[in-house]
Amino acid sequence: MVSLNNDADNVEEQKSGFLNAVSSAEVLRQGALILALVICIAITIIIFLWSREPEMRPLGQFETEQLIETLDYLDAQKIEYVLEQNVIKVPADRYQDIKLSLARGGLSQAPTEGSEILLQDTGFGVSQRMETERLKHSREQQLARTIEELNTVSRARVLLAIPKQNIFARHTKEPSATVVVTLKRGRMLTAEETDSIVDIVASAVQGLSPTRVTVTDQNGRLLNSGSQNSLSALSRKQFEIEQKREDEYLQKINAILSPVIGMENYTAQVDVTMDFTQVQETQKTYNPDLPAIRSEMLIEENQTGSGPVGIPGALSNQPPLESDIPEDAANARTRGATGRSSKEQTRNYELDQTISHKQNQTGVVRRLSVSVAVDYIRTVGEDGTMQQVPRSQQALVNLRRLLQGGIGFDMTRGDTLEVVTIPFNKQDEFAATEVPIYEQEWFQPMVKTLAAMIVIIVLIIFLVRPLLNKLLSPEDTTDEYEEDALGGVDLGDEALDMLNTEFDEKDIGFSADGTLQLPDLHGDEDLLKAVRALVANEPELSSQVVKGWLLEDE
């Protein structure tokens, strides 16, 4: 009896220790389940927020001054953005529109200048070439700051190409310059402003000719060419003048027809032929009816008798003349009488003359051709349907008269003006083009949302739901574990024989579903006998039972 009592006490102690271990394991199990449930809920929330958050794309890295202007522009346009240090991120679906809007506003990202190496301290001593490059860079910066003071220029960059001086004049190269300007939003450089930029750069660099200065804007439009020859530059300028004149005529046509028939009900084209021939003419005319003496020269000489003979002042050195004989004196006087007469007259007359110098104007319109197509009139027919009816000839004549007076139509110049009425094909303009589903704007966000919903549903079904079941109804899971543990136990033939000898046959058997029915053990002695018999004869079975209990606690 004493041994039985000791065994019973040992069994009770083991049972209490086992229950304590089981209770602590149960607490740990519930804590682990709660932690796993919290993690699953957090993952679900993160996935949901990720599916709702728009995809962001970096717009670029900006300097401080440019960053402030860009942020002010984005705030004014109410554009969503994310700022990380000096990097601005915008929604990916609006990236191209935002970048184009910034470029139109003159806020495109400025490239690196590449002049940092010139400003670095090279230590002791600076080479002559480095010093020359620094001076040139300083001049470029000064010219850029000067050009930026213009109202239409937002940012400017000047590049100078100054060759090295050569002592031989025939080997000397001319300097050149390039100016790239970024215009303000909605502003354009006029011809006068372009010429002023060229003169500023040319006058600031010694030996730089204005024809060697190239000016372009941020859109790549050539404003002044320093590489093209004079003929090419002249042709390009003449073509621009013709285009400008055509645009002026189109604006006049739009101003006349838009209030009358509407902007969508007509289309017009203008072709202008201009004459850029330079003609200089000098003309001199004379009037013979109004003569005038310009100069006159008159010479008249008369001489009679003999002139003086001998050498003046030398009479004492000459012998005396022969004396006159009286009878020969008359004859001598007759022989000595001589005569001389000379007359010369020159008279120059100047006629009335007129000198005129004429230079014809260049860029004169030689011929103007205008074509205007007018849409049909839409009216309601007798059957109630919309019909297109051509405009009347009187209406076309009225439009033609309006255009002739508005554009300065000249028949003697050879101008032509055609106004016709034809039906416009507007269905193609408004017909919606079929776009594949995967290219639709709503497709990618929808796929993103569906993927997030699928992941959330999978987490709820396979993770959250089992965890909630274990937390809310742990008894059901324990019974299932017990059934699983006992259902796989093989008692063996020897154990069954022993139990049959110890208990009645009516207490031991198998139920209809095939499970083992053990006897009803009411007393401690019966329980101890059964446990001892199982442990003694089936140690493996005992270990499986204990293992099953441990599995229940996990």
C-alpha positions in Angstrom: 0.0 0.0 0.0 2.8 2.3 0.8 4.4 1.8 -2.6 1.1 2.4 -4.3 0.7 5.7 -2.4 4.2 6.8 -3.4 3.5 5.9 -7.0 0.3 7.9 -6.9 2.1 10.9 -5.4 4.7 10.8 -8.1 2.1 10.6 -10.8 0.3 13.7 -9.3 3.6 15.6 -9.2 4.4 14.7 -12.8 0.9 15.6 -13.8 1.1 19.0 -12.2 4.5 19.8 -13.8 3.2 18.7 -17.1 0.1 20.9 -16.8 2.3 23.9 -15.9 4.4 23.4 -18.9 1.3 23.0 -21.1 -0.2 26.2 -19.7 3.1 28.2 -20.4 3.3 26.7 -23.9 -0.3 27.8 -24.5 0.5 31.4 -23.5 3.4 31.4 -25.9 1.3 29.9 -28.6 -1.3 32.6 -28.3 1.3 35.4 -28.2 2.9 34.0 -31.4 -0.5 33.9 -33.0 -1.3 37.4 -32.1 2.1 38.6 -33.4 1.6 36.8 -36.7 -1.9 38.3 -37.0 -0.6 41.8 -36.4 2.1 41.3 -39.0 -0.4 40.1 -41.5 -2.7 43.1 -40.9 0.3 45.4 -41.3 1.3 43.8 -44.6 -2.3 44.1 -45.8 -2.3 47.8 -45.0 1.0 48.4 -46.6 -0.1 46.6 -49.8 -3.3 48.6 -49.8 -1.5 51.9 -49.4 1.0 50.9 -52.1 -1.7 50.2 -54.6 -3.3 53.6 -53.9 0.0 55.6 -54.1 0.8 57.0 -57.6 4.2 56.1 -59.2 6.7 59.0 -58.9 9.4 59.8 -61.3 12.4 62.1 -60.7 12.2 65.3 -62.7 15.8 66.2 -62.1 18.3 67.7 -59.7 18.2 71.5 -59.5 20.4 74.2 -58.0 19.0 76.2 -55.1 17.9 79.3 -57.1 16.4 77.2 -59.9 14.8 74.9 -57.4 12.9 77.7 -55.7 11.6 79.0 -59.1 10.5 75.4 -60.1 8.7 74.8 -56.8 6.9 78.1 -57.1 5.8 77.2 -60.6 4.6 73.7 -59.5 2.7 75.3 -56.6 1.1 77.8 -58.9 0.0 75.1 -61.3 -1.2 72.9 -58.4 1.0 70.0 -59.5 1.6 67.2 -57.0 5.3 66.6 -56.3 7.7 65.1 -53.7 10.9 66.9 -52.8 14.0 64.9 -51.6 16.9 67.2 -51.0 17.3 68.9 -54.4 15.5 66.2 -56.4 11.9 66.8 -57.4 9.7 63.8 -58.1 6.4 64.1 -60.0 3.7 61.6 -61.0 4.9 59.3 -63.7 1.7 59.5 -65.8 2.1 63.3 -66.0 5.9 63.4 -66.4 6.0 64.5 -70.0 3.3 67.1 -69.6 5.0 68.6 -66.6 8.4 68.7 -68.3 6.9 70.3 -71.4 5.2 72.9 -69.2 8.4 73.7 -67.5 10.2 74.1 -70.8 7.5 76.4 -72.1 7.8 78.5 -68.9 11.6 78.8 -69.4 12.3 76.6 -66.3 14.0 73.7 -67.9 16.9 72.2 -66.0 20.2 74.0 -66.8 23.1 71.7 -67.8 26.4 71.8 -65.9 28.7 74.5 -67.2 31.8 72.4 -67.1 33.9 75.3 -65.9 34.7 74.1 -62.4 38.2 73.1 -63.4 39.0 76.6 -64.4 38.1 77.9 -60.9 40.0 75.3 -58.9 43.1 76.3 -57.0 46.0 74.6 -58.8 48.5 75.3 -56.0 51.8 77.1 -56.5 52.0 78.7 -59.9 49.5 79.0 -62.8 50.4 78.4 -66.4 49.9 81.1 -69.0 47.4 79.0 -70.8 45.3 78.5 -67.7 45.4 82.2 -67.0 44.3 82.9 -70.5 41.4 80.5 -70.2 40.3 82.0 -66.9 40.3 85.5 -68.4 38.3 84.2 -71.4 35.8 82.5 -69.1 35.5 85.7 -67.0 34.7 87.6 -70.2 32.1 85.0 -71.2 30.4 85.3 -67.8 30.3 89.1 -68.0 28.8 89.0 -71.5 26.2 86.4 -70.4 25.2 88.5 -67.4 24.9 91.6 -69.7 22.7 89.7 -72.1 20.5 88.4 -69.3 19.6 92.0 -68.4 17.3 92.1 -71.5 13.7 91.8 -70.6 13.0 88.8 -72.9 16.1 86.7 -71.9 15.9 84.5 -68.9 19.4 82.9 -69.1 22.3 83.3 -71.5 25.5 81.5 -72.2 28.4 82.8 -74.3 31.2 80.8 -75.8 34.2 82.6 -77.3 36.8 81.1 -79.7 39.8 83.5 -79.6 42.7 82.1 -81.6 46.3 82.6 -80.5 48.0 85.7 -81.9 50.4 85.2 -84.7 53.2 87.5 -85.9 52.4 86.6 -89.5 49.4 88.5 -90.8 48.5 85.9 -93.4 48.3 83.2 -90.7 46.1 85.2 -88.4 42.6 83.7 -87.8 39.5 85.7 -86.9 37.8 85.1 -83.5 34.2 83.9 -83.3 31.5 83.7 -80.7 28.4 81.6 -79.9 25.4 82.9 -77.8 22.7 80.6 -76.6 19.8 82.4 -75.0 16.9 80.9 -73.0 13.8 83.1 -73.4 11.2 83.8 -70.9 7.8 82.2 -71.1 5.8 83.4 -74.0 8.5 85.8 -75.2 10.3 86.0 -78.6 13.4 87.9 -79.6 12.9 90.6 -82.2 15.3 91.4 -85.0 16.4 94.5 -83.2 17.2 92.6 -80.0 19.1 89.9 -81.9 21.2 92.6 -83.6 21.8 94.3 -80.2 23.1 90.9 -78.8 25.4 90.6 -81.8 26.7 94.1 -81.4 27.3 93.6 -77.7 29.4 90.5 -78.2 31.3 91.9 -81.2 32.2 95.2 -79.6 33.4 93.5 -76.4 35.9 91.2 -78.1 38.8 92.8 -80.0 38.9 91.9 -83.6 35.5 90.1 -83.6 33.3 90.8 -86.6 29.5 90.8 -86.2 29.3 88.3 -89.1 31.2 85.8 -86.9 28.6 85.8 -84.1 26.0 83.0 -83.9 22.9 83.4 -81.8 20.4 80.6 -81.1 17.6 80.2 -78.6 16.7 77.2 -76.4 14.5 75.7 -79.1 17.4 75.5 -81.6 16.1 78.3 -83.7 18.9 80.1 -85.5 18.5 83.8 -84.9 21.8 85.0 -86.4 24.3 82.9 -88.3 28.1 83.4 -88.1 29.0 80.4 -90.3 26.8 80.8 -93.4 27.9 83.0 -96.3 26.2 86.2 -97.1 24.1 84.7 -99.9 22.7 81.9 -97.7 22.0 84.2 -94.8 20.3 86.6 -97.2 18.1 83.8 -98.7 17.1 82.6 -95.3 16.2 86.1 -94.2 14.2 86.7 -97.3 12.3 83.4 -96.8 11.5 84.4 -93.2 10.2 87.8 -94.4 7.9 86.0 -96.9 6.6 83.7 -94.1 6.0 86.7 -91.9 4.1 88.5 -94.6 2.0 85.4 -95.2 1.2 85.1 -91.5 0.1 88.8 -91.5 -2.3 88.1 -94.4 -3.7 85.0 -92.6 -4.3 87.0 -89.5 -6.3 89.6 -91.6 -8.3 86.8 -93.2 -9.1 85.3 -89.8 -10.1 88.6 -88.4 -12.6 89.0 -91.3 -14.1 85.5 -91.6 -14.1 84.4 -87.9 -16.9 86.7 -86.8 -18.9 86.1 -90.0 -18.9 82.3 -90.5 -17.0 80.9 -87.5 -13.4 79.6 -87.1 -14.4 75.9 -87.8 -16.3 76.7 -91.0 -13.5 77.8 -93.3 -9.8 77.2 -94.2 -7.5 79.6 -95.9 -4.0 79.6 -97.5 -1.9 82.5 -98.7 1.0 82.5 -101.0 3.1 85.7 -101.3 5.7 86.2 -104.0 8.1 89.1 -103.1 10.7 90.9 -105.1 14.0 91.5 -103.3 15.9 92.8 -106.3 18.0 95.9 -105.6 17.9 98.5 -108.4 19.9 101.7 -108.3 19.5 104.2 -111.1 21.3 107.5 -111.8 20.0 109.9 -114.5 21.4 113.1 -116.0 19.2 115.3 -118.2 20.0 118.6 -120.2 17.7 121.4 -121.2 18.9 123.0 -124.5 16.4 125.9 -124.2 18.3 127.6 -121.4 21.9 128.0 -122.5 24.4 129.8 -120.3 28.0 131.0 -120.9 30.2 129.0 -118.6 33.6 130.4 -119.8 34.9 132.8 -122.5 38.5 133.6 -123.8 39.2 136.4 -126.4 42.7 137.3 -127.7 43.3 140.1 -130.4 46.8 141.4 -131.6 47.6 144.2 -134.1 51.2 145.4 -135.1 52.4 147.9 -137.9 55.9 149.1 -138.9 59.2 147.8 -137.9 60.0 147.1 -134.4 63.0 148.1 -132.4 66.3 146.4 -133.4 69.6 146.0 -131.7 70.4 145.2 -128.2 69.0 147.5 -125.6 71.7 149.4 -123.7 74.4 148.6 -126.2 74.3 151.6 -128.7 77.9 152.6 -127.9 79.2 149.4 -129.1 77.4 149.5 -132.5 78.7 151.3 -135.6 76.6 154.2 -136.8 73.9 153.6 -139.3 74.1 154.6 -142.9 72.8 158.0 -143.6 69.6 158.5 -145.6 69.9 159.7 -149.0 67.2 162.2 -149.8 66.2 160.7 -153.1 65.9 157.2 -151.5 64.1 158.3 -148.3 60.6 157.8 -149.6 61.4 154.3 -150.8 63.1 153.5 -147.5 60.0 154.6 -145.5 57.8 152.5 -147.7 60.0 149.4 -147.1 60.1 149.9 -143.3 56.3 150.0 -142.8 55.1 146.4 -141.7 51.7 145.2 -140.2 50.6 142.3 -137.9 47.1 141.3 -136.8 45.9 138.2 -134.6 42.5 137.5 -133.2 41.4 134.4 -131.1 38.0 133.9 -129.4 36.8 130.9 -127.3 33.3 130.7 -125.7 31.9 127.7 -123.7 28.2 127.3 -123.1 26.7 125.3 -120.2 23.3 123.6 -120.8 20.8 123.2 -117.9 21.1 119.6 -116.5 19.3 117.5 -113.9 20.9 114.5 -112.0 18.6 112.1 -110.3 19.5 108.9 -108.2 16.9 106.3 -107.6 17.0 103.1 -105.5 14.0 100.8 -105.6 12.5 99.4 -102.4 13.3 95.7 -101.7 10.8 93.2 -100.4 8.0 94.4 -102.5 5.0 92.1 -103.0 5.0 91.1 -106.6 2.0 88.7 -106.5 -0.5 87.6 -104.0 -2.6 84.4 -104.2 -5.3 83.6 -101.7 -7.5 80.5 -101.6 -10.4 80.2 -99.2 -12.7 77.2 -98.8 -16.0 77.7 -97.0 -18.0 74.8 -95.5 -21.6 74.0 -96.4 -24.5 75.4 -94.3 -26.2 72.8 -92.1 -30.0 73.1 -92.2 -32.9 70.9 -91.0 -34.7 69.1 -93.9 -38.3 68.5 -94.4 -37.9 65.0 -92.8 -36.3 66.5 -89.7 -32.8 65.4 -90.5 -29.7 67.5 -90.7 -28.6 68.3 -94.3 -25.7 70.2 -95.8 -26.6 72.9 -98.3 -24.0 74.8 -100.4 -23.7 78.6 -99.8 -25.3 80.9 -102.3 -23.3 82.7 -104.9 -24.3 86.0 -103.5 -22.8 85.0 -100.1 -19.6 84.0 -101.8 -19.4 87.3 -103.7 -19.9 89.2 -100.4 -17.1 87.2 -98.8 -14.9 87.9 -101.8 -15.5 91.6 -101.6 -14.7 91.6 -97.9 -11.4 89.8 -98.5 -10.4 92.1 -101.4 -10.7 95.2 -99.3 -9.1 93.6 -96.2 -5.9 92.2 -97.8 -5.3 95.0 -100.4 -6.2 93.0 -103.5 -4.6 94.5 -106.7 -5.7 93.2 -110.0 -3.0 95.1 -111.9 -0.4 93.3 -109.9 -1.7 89.9 -110.9 -3.3 89.0 -107.5 -5.7 86.1 -107.4 -8.5 85.4 -104.9 -10.6 82.2 -104.9 -13.5 81.6 -102.6 -15.4 78.3 -103.0 -17.9 76.4 -100.9 -17.3 72.7 -100.4 -18.5 70.2 -97.7 -16.0 69.7 -94.9 -15.3 66.1 -93.7 -15.4 66.6 -90.0 -16.2 63.0 -89.0 -12.6 62.0 -89.3 -11.5 64.8 -86.9 -13.9 63.6 -84.1 -13.7 59.9 -84.8 -12.3 58.2 -81.8 -9.3 56.0 -82.6 -9.4 52.5 -81.0 -6.7 52.2 -78.4 -5.7 48.8 -77.1 -6.9 48.0 -73.5 -3.4 47.6 -72.2 -2.5 51.1 -73.5 -5.5 52.8 -71.8 -4.7 55.2 -68.9 -6.9 53.3 -66.5 -5.4 49.8 -67.3 -2.2 50.0 -65.2 -3.8 51.4 -62.1 -6.6 48.8 -62.3 -4.1 46.0 -62.6 -2.2 47.4 -59.7 -5.3 47.5 -57.6 -6.5 44.0 -58.6 -3.0 42.6 -57.7 -3.2 44.2 -54.3 -6.7 42.9 -53.7 -5.7 39.3 -54.7 -2.7 39.4 -52.3 -4.9 40.7 -49.5 -7.6 38.0 -50.1 -4.9 35.3 -50.0 -3.5 36.6 -46.8 -6.9 36.7 -45.2 -7.9 33.2 -46.3 -4.7 31.3 -45.6 -3.1 33.3 -42.7 -5.5 35.6 -40.9 -8.5 33.2 -40.8 -6.6 30.2 -39.3 -5.0 32.4 -36.8 -8.3 33.9 -35.7 -9.8 30.4 -35.4 -7.0 29.3 -33.1 -7.4 32.4 -31.0 -11.2 32.4 -30.8 -11.9 28.6 -30.4 -8.8 26.8 -29.1 -11.0 23.9 -27.7 -11.9 22.7 -31.2 -8.4 22.6 -32.3 -7.4 20.7 -29.2 -10.0 18.0 -29.9 -8.9 17.7 -33.4 -5.3 17.3 -32.3 -6.3 14.6 -29.8 -8.3 12.7 -32.4 -5.4 12.9 -34.8 -2.9 11.8 -32.1 -5.0 8.8 -30.9 -6.2 7.9 -34.3 -2.7 7.1 -35.4 -1.8 5.0 -32.3 -1.3 1.2 -32.8 -1.8 -0.5 -29.4 -0.5 -3.9 -30.6 -1.8 -7.4 -30.0 0.0 -8.0 -26.6 -1.5 -4.8 -25.1 -4.9 -5.8 -26.2 -4.5 -9.3 -24.7 -3.4 -7.8 -21.5 -6.3 -5.4 -21.3 -8.7 -8.3 -22.1 -7.3 -10.3 -19.1 -7.4 -7.3 -16.8 -10.9 -6.1 -17.8 -14.1 -7.6 -19.1 -14.6 -8.1 -22.8 -17.6 -5.9 -22.7 -15.5 -3.0 -21.7 -13.0 -3.3 -24.5 -13.8 -3.3 -28.2 -14.0 -1.3 -31.4 -16.7 1.2 -32.4 -18.5 1.3 -35.7 -16.1 3.9 -37.1 -13.1 1.6 -36.3 -11.7 3.5 -33.3 -10.6 1.7 -30.1 -13.0 1.8 -27.1 -11.1 1.6 -23.7 -12.8 0.5 -20.5 -14.4 3.0 -18.2 -11.8 3.5 -15.5 -13.3 5.0 -12.4 -10.8 4.3 -9.8 -7.2 5.3 -9.4 -6.1 1.6 -9.1 -7.7 0.8 -12.5 -6.1 3.8 -14.1 -2.7 2.9 -12.7 -3.1 -0.7 -13.8 -3.9 0.3 -17.4 -1.1 2.8 -17.5 1.5 0.4 -16.2 0.4 -2.3 -18.6 0.7 0.0 -21.5 4.1 1.4 -20.4 5.5 -2.1 -19.6 4.4 -3.8 -22.8 4.3 -0.9 -25.3 7.0 1.6 -24.6 6.8 2.9 -28.1 3.1 3.4 -27.7 3.7 5.4 -24.6 6.2 7.7 -26.3 3.7 8.3 -29.1 1.0 9.3 -26.6 3.4 11.8 -24.9 4.4 13.1 -28.3 0.8 13.7 -29.2 0.3 15.6 -26.0 3.2 17.8 -26.8 1.9 18.4 -30.3 -1.3 19.7 -28.8 0.6 22.4 -26.9 2.4 23.7 -30.0 
